[in-house]
Amino acid sequence: MEMVVAWIVVAVAGLGTLAGIFMLTRAIETQWLRSLLRCLATVWLLVPWRIEAVDGYYAPAYIVALFEGVFRADGNPRPALIVLALASLVVIVILLIAGAIRWVRAPKSS
């Protein structure tokens, strides 16, 4: 039950953070850059990873990486960082594919 409450808190805090990110990025005129920043923020806030020190518990991957790398003497942040990098790569590839499709479907002016 504690884990469910913790993830509800993470989700609510993540939504609040995303609302702030949406407000901060609304002035960016380039749609793909605005979408990229918003999607990367969403992925980084919500991708879970297992906590090394406590078996069976998960936390957002960026928090696990931070605590493993900074606060634990024998911590290993590499697995959480790899997951974040792969998730970021997936977001970038999806946005590149969507941009390519939009570019192909755009009316050509001659």
Secondary structure as UniProt FT lines:
FT   HELIX           2..25
FT   TURN            26..27
FT   HELIX           31..46
FT   STRAND          48..50
FT   TURN            55..56
FT   STRAND          58..60
FT   HELIX           61..66
FT   HELIX           67..71
FT   TURN            73..74
FT   HELIX           78..105
//
